[in-house]
Amino acid sequence: MKQSNPYTDAPIRFALLGAGRMGREHGQALLGLPGTQVVAVADPLPDAAQALAGLLRADQVYADPLDAIHDPQVQAVIIVTPTSTHAALIEAAAKAGKAIFCEKPVAADLVETERVMKVVQETGVPFQIGFQRRFDVAFAQAKQRIEAGELGTIEQFAATGRDPAPPPLEYLKVSGGIFLDQAIHDLDIARFLVGEVEEVIAIGDAKVDPAIAEMGDADTTTVLLKFVGGAQGVVQNSRRAVYGYDVRTEVFGSGGKFVLDATPKTPLLAYGESVKMDHYHFFMDRFKDAYRAEIAAFVASLQAGESPNPGTHDALESLRLALACTQSLKEGRSVRVQDVRANP
């Protein structure tokens, strides 16, 4: 007998766990989606929680996100709390039978991520991890056209990801390192567009701030990728680009190539003694529409009774790939991705 879908009786009632920048972004996305309602906001900062609850017309405000998870009216949760809290909140929500959207990563630890993803799979609750670039129009279209065979056999991949400036050192100390915090988006897109990676070689150092080297991290890195299907790849990242946020991707195959380039913020080029254009300065600006689209896709999957995507497999394997890069950098050697079973 086919089970009924608990998410077809509108509205789907959400709890927003975290009232910071991403909480506001995802909350406003839900506010604009038919068939959804934010009924609770949780954040230990009462002013932030109250302000966001007022904006989203949510009835309940909690200091403890666990209280929001166990609120009987809540059917689904959006987790945008600090990374160190993700695993415990995912586990609690899964055991409470709530659908889960969580910003990446599940945890900075591979063993903990495996354990929590197993809980999600055993409970059968819908789960989506937040890799928003997959929902950008250019990346999503490239994926469809690659799968349709337009590029033939994929032979090379290249991605560049540079932020305008490093985050505060206090954040970097608990971020898990550049590969888990920043480069993981480029690594996930490599998996998304080309396929699983077999082996990596990473180099890097601190060219922006020597304090980053003192904490055992790098701010400038280059990774060579060997894909399972035989394609070659390179991913370059930097914590500093003086001109603003810089994301570019190229996929090359026997039938041609796709270039997903940094686009002007406004589609206008001003020609005079020089050519001028404006530029996205921050990832929240560049991928604003993608953030909205990923929440819309999560809601649509619930309403359709389908498994959200990217899900538990992508949460685990993109983390494993990032950890392989971390291990390669630390040990100065190539690392087979599937040999990574714990944090280096």
C-alpha positions as CSV (number, residue, x, y, z in Angstrom):
1,M,0.0,0.0,0.0
2,K,1.4,3.4,-1.0
3,Q,2.1,5.7,1.9
4,S,0.5,9.1,1.9
5,N,2.6,12.1,1.5
6,P,2.5,14.3,4.7
7,Y,3.8,17.3,2.7
8,T,0.9,17.6,0.2
9,D,-1.5,19.2,2.6
10,A,-0.4,22.9,2.4
11,P,1.3,24.6,3.9
12,I,4.4,22.7,4.9
13,R,5.3,24.1,8.3
14,F,9.0,25.0,8.8
15,A,11.2,25.8,11.7
16,L,14.2,28.0,10.9
17,L,17.1,27.1,13.0
18,G,19.5,30.1,13.0
19,A,18.6,33.7,12.5
20,G,21.8,35.0,11.0
21,R,22.6,36.0,7.4
22,M,21.7,32.6,5.9
23,G,18.7,32.2,8.1
24,R,17.3,35.5,6.8
25,E,18.1,34.4,3.2
26,H,16.4,31.1,3.4
27,G,13.5,32.4,5.5
28,Q,12.7,35.0,2.9
29,A,12.9,32.3,0.2
30,L,10.3,30.4,2.1
31,L,8.2,33.5,2.5
32,G,7.9,33.8,-1.3
33,L,7.0,30.2,-1.9
34,P,3.4,29.1,-2.1
35,G,2.5,26.1,0.1
36,T,5.0,26.9,2.9
37,Q,4.9,28.6,6.3
38,V,7.6,29.4,8.8
39,V,6.0,28.7,12.1
40,A,9.1,28.8,14.4
41,V,12.5,30.5,14.5
42,A,15.2,29.4,16.9
43,D,18.3,31.3,17.8
44,P,20.1,31.9,21.2
45,L,20.2,35.7,20.4
46,P,16.6,36.7,21.3
47,D,16.6,40.0,19.4
48,A,17.7,38.3,16.2
49,A,15.2,35.5,16.6
50,Q,12.3,37.9,17.4
51,A,13.2,40.2,14.4
52,L,13.3,37.3,11.9
53,A,10.2,35.8,13.3
54,G,8.4,39.1,12.9
55,L,9.6,39.4,9.3
56,L,8.5,35.8,8.5
57,R,5.3,36.0,10.5
58,A,6.3,33.0,12.7
59,D,4.3,32.4,15.9
60,Q,7.0,30.7,17.9
61,V,10.5,31.8,19.0
62,Y,12.9,29.5,20.7
63,A,16.4,30.0,22.2
64,D,17.2,26.3,21.8
65,P,16.8,24.8,18.3
66,L,16.0,21.4,19.8
67,D,12.8,22.9,21.2
68,A,11.8,24.0,17.7
69,I,12.6,20.6,16.3
70,H,10.3,19.0,18.8
71,D,7.5,21.5,18.3
72,P,4.6,19.3,17.1
73,Q,3.4,21.7,14.5
74,V,6.9,21.7,12.7
75,Q,7.2,19.3,9.7
76,A,10.5,20.4,8.3
77,V,13.6,22.3,9.5
78,I,16.1,24.6,7.8
79,I,19.5,24.3,9.6
80,V,21.7,27.4,9.4
81,T,23.4,27.3,12.8
82,P,27.2,27.1,13.3
83,T,28.8,24.1,11.7
84,S,29.7,22.5,15.0
85,T,26.0,22.1,15.8
86,H,24.8,20.6,12.4
87,A,25.3,16.9,13.2
88,A,23.5,16.9,16.5
89,L,20.6,18.9,15.0
90,I,20.3,16.7,12.0
91,E,20.2,13.6,14.1
92,A,17.6,15.1,16.4
93,A,15.4,16.2,13.5
94,A,15.7,12.8,11.8
95,K,14.7,10.9,14.9
96,A,11.8,13.3,15.3
97,G,10.7,12.6,11.7
98,K,11.2,16.1,10.4
99,A,12.4,16.8,6.8
100,I,15.8,18.4,6.8
101,F,17.6,21.1,4.8
102,C,21.1,21.8,6.2
103,E,23.8,24.1,5.0
104,K,27.1,22.4,4.3
105,P,28.9,20.6,5.9
106,V,27.1,18.0,8.0
107,A,30.3,18.0,10.1
108,A,33.9,18.7,9.6
109,D,34.6,15.1,10.7
110,L,34.2,12.2,8.2
111,V,33.3,9.6,10.8
112,E,30.7,11.8,12.4
113,T,29.2,12.6,9.0
114,E,29.0,8.9,8.1
115,R,27.2,8.2,11.4
116,V,24.7,11.0,11.1
117,M,23.9,10.3,7.4
118,K,23.3,6.7,8.4
119,V,20.7,7.9,10.9
120,V,19.0,10.0,8.2
121,Q,18.9,7.0,5.8
122,E,17.5,4.7,8.5
123,T,14.8,7.0,9.5
124,G,13.9,7.7,5.9
125,V,13.4,11.5,6.4
126,P,13.9,13.7,3.3
127,F,17.4,15.4,3.5
128,Q,19.1,18.0,1.3
129,I,22.6,19.5,1.8
130,G,23.2,23.1,0.8
131,F,25.4,23.2,-2.3
132,Q,23.7,26.1,-3.9
133,R,25.8,26.4,-7.0
134,R,24.1,23.3,-8.4
135,F,20.9,25.5,-8.7
136,D,22.6,28.4,-10.5
137,V,21.0,28.7,-14.0
138,A,24.4,28.3,-15.7
139,F,25.6,25.3,-13.7
140,A,22.2,23.5,-13.9
141,Q,22.0,24.0,-17.7
142,A,25.6,22.8,-18.1
143,K,24.8,19.7,-16.2
144,Q,21.7,18.9,-18.4
145,R,23.7,19.5,-21.6
146,I,26.6,17.4,-20.5
147,E,24.3,14.5,-19.6
148,A,22.7,14.9,-23.1
149,G,26.1,14.3,-24.6
150,E,26.7,17.7,-26.1
151,L,30.4,17.8,-25.0
152,G,31.1,14.2,-25.9
153,T,33.7,12.5,-23.7
154,I,34.7,14.9,-20.9
155,E,38.5,15.2,-20.9
156,Q,39.4,18.3,-18.8
157,F,37.8,20.4,-16.0
158,A,39.0,23.6,-14.5
159,A,37.5,25.7,-11.6
160,T,38.6,28.9,-9.9
161,G,37.2,30.1,-6.6
162,R,38.5,33.3,-5.0
163,D,36.9,35.3,-2.2
164,P,37.4,39.1,-1.8
165,A,39.1,38.7,1.6
166,P,39.7,36.1,4.2
167,P,37.2,35.6,7.0
168,P,38.2,36.6,10.6
169,L,41.0,34.4,12.0
170,E,38.6,33.3,14.8
171,Y,36.3,31.8,12.2
172,L,39.2,30.2,10.2
173,K,40.4,28.4,13.4
174,V,37.2,26.4,13.5
175,S,36.4,26.2,9.8
176,G,38.1,22.9,9.0
177,G,40.6,24.5,6.6
178,I,40.3,26.0,3.1
179,F,39.3,22.8,1.4
180,L,36.4,22.1,3.7
181,D,35.3,25.7,4.1
182,Q,35.9,27.3,0.7
183,A,37.1,24.9,-2.0
184,I,34.5,22.3,-1.2
185,H,32.0,24.2,-3.4
186,D,34.4,23.9,-6.4
187,L,35.1,20.3,-5.6
188,D,31.3,19.5,-5.4
189,I,30.8,21.2,-8.8
190,A,33.6,19.0,-10.2
191,R,31.7,15.9,-9.0
192,F,28.3,17.4,-10.2
193,L,29.5,18.2,-13.7
194,V,32.1,15.5,-14.4
195,G,31.8,12.7,-11.8
196,E,33.6,11.1,-8.9
197,V,37.3,11.9,-8.4
198,E,39.7,9.0,-8.0
199,E,42.9,10.8,-6.9
200,V,44.1,14.3,-5.9
201,I,47.4,16.1,-5.5
202,A,47.2,19.4,-3.6
203,I,49.7,22.2,-3.1
204,G,49.3,25.4,-1.1
205,D,50.6,27.9,1.3
206,A,49.8,31.3,3.0
207,K,50.3,34.1,0.6
208,V,47.7,36.4,2.0
209,D,48.2,36.2,5.8
210,P,51.1,34.4,7.6
211,A,48.8,33.9,10.6
212,I,46.8,31.4,8.5
213,A,50.0,29.4,8.1
214,E,50.6,29.5,11.8
215,M,47.3,27.7,12.4
216,G,48.3,25.0,9.9
217,D,46.1,26.2,7.1
218,A,46.6,27.7,3.6
219,D,45.0,30.6,1.9
220,T,46.2,29.9,-1.7
221,T,45.8,26.4,-3.1
222,T,45.9,24.4,-6.4
223,V,44.6,20.8,-6.7
224,L,45.0,18.4,-9.5
225,L,42.1,16.0,-10.0
226,K,42.0,12.6,-11.6
227,F,38.4,11.6,-12.3
228,V,37.2,8.0,-12.2
229,G,36.2,8.3,-15.9
230,G,39.7,9.4,-16.9
231,A,39.2,13.1,-17.1
232,Q,41.8,15.5,-15.7
233,G,41.0,18.5,-13.6
234,V,42.4,21.5,-11.7
235,V,40.9,23.6,-8.9
236,Q,42.5,26.8,-7.8
237,N,41.4,28.8,-4.7
238,S,42.4,32.0,-2.9
239,R,41.1,33.8,0.1
240,R,41.8,37.2,-1.5
241,A,40.8,38.7,-4.8
242,V,41.1,42.5,-4.6
243,Y,38.5,43.0,-7.4
244,G,35.8,40.9,-5.7
245,Y,34.2,37.5,-5.7
246,D,35.7,35.3,-8.5
247,V,34.1,32.0,-9.6
248,R,34.8,30.5,-13.0
249,T,34.4,27.0,-14.4
250,E,35.3,25.3,-17.6
251,V,34.4,21.8,-18.8
252,F,36.2,20.6,-22.0
253,G,35.3,17.5,-24.0
254,S,35.7,15.8,-27.4
255,G,32.7,17.7,-28.7
256,G,33.6,21.2,-27.4
257,K,33.5,23.1,-24.1
258,F,31.3,25.0,-21.7
259,V,32.6,28.1,-19.9
260,L,30.8,29.3,-16.8
261,D,32.5,32.7,-16.3
262,A,32.3,35.5,-13.8
263,T,29.5,37.6,-15.1
264,P,28.9,41.4,-14.7
265,K,26.5,42.2,-11.9
266,T,24.7,44.4,-14.4
267,P,24.7,43.3,-18.0
268,L,26.3,46.6,-19.2
269,L,29.8,47.3,-20.5
270,A,30.8,51.0,-20.6
271,Y,33.2,51.8,-23.4
272,G,35.3,54.9,-23.2
273,E,39.1,55.3,-22.8
274,S,38.7,51.9,-21.1
275,V,36.0,49.2,-20.7
276,K,34.2,49.2,-17.4
277,M,31.7,46.9,-15.8
278,D,30.5,46.3,-12.3
279,H,31.3,43.0,-10.5
280,Y,29.9,40.8,-7.8
281,H,31.8,41.4,-4.6
282,F,30.4,38.6,-2.4
283,F,29.0,35.1,-2.8
284,M,25.7,36.0,-1.3
285,D,25.2,38.5,-4.1
286,R,26.5,36.3,-6.9
287,F,24.4,33.3,-6.0
288,K,21.3,35.0,-4.5
289,D,19.0,33.4,-7.1
290,A,20.6,30.0,-6.6
291,Y,20.0,30.1,-2.9
292,R,16.3,30.8,-3.6
293,A,16.2,28.0,-6.2
294,E,17.7,25.4,-3.9
295,I,15.0,26.0,-1.3
296,A,12.3,25.9,-3.9
297,A,13.7,22.6,-5.1
298,F,13.7,21.2,-1.6
299,V,10.0,22.2,-1.1
300,A,9.1,20.8,-4.6
301,S,10.7,17.5,-3.7
302,L,8.7,17.3,-0.5
303,Q,5.5,18.1,-2.3
304,A,6.2,15.5,-5.0
305,G,7.2,12.8,-2.5
306,E,10.7,12.6,-4.1
307,S,14.1,12.4,-2.5
308,P,15.8,15.8,-2.4
309,N,19.0,16.3,-4.2
310,P,21.9,16.8,-3.4
311,G,21.4,14.4,-0.5
312,T,23.3,12.2,1.9
313,H,25.7,10.7,-0.7
314,D,26.8,14.1,-1.9
315,A,27.2,15.4,1.7
316,L,29.5,12.5,2.4
317,E,31.5,12.3,-0.8
318,S,32.2,16.0,-1.3
319,L,33.5,16.1,2.3
320,R,35.6,13.0,1.6
321,L,37.1,14.7,-1.5
322,A,37.9,17.9,0.5
323,L,39.6,15.8,3.2
324,A,41.6,14.0,0.5
325,C,42.9,17.4,-0.6
326,T,43.7,18.3,3.0
327,Q,45.6,15.1,3.5
328,S,47.5,15.6,0.2
329,L,48.6,19.1,1.2
330,K,49.7,18.0,4.7
331,E,51.6,14.9,3.5
332,G,52.9,16.2,0.2
333,R,51.7,13.3,-1.9
334,S,48.9,12.1,-4.0
335,V,45.9,10.7,-2.2
336,R,43.3,8.2,-3.5
337,V,39.9,9.7,-2.5
338,Q,38.2,6.4,-1.5
339,D,41.1,5.6,0.8
340,V,40.1,8.5,3.1
341,R,38.2,6.9,6.0
342,A,38.9,9.5,8.7
343,N,40.1,13.0,9.0
344,P,43.8,13.5,8.3
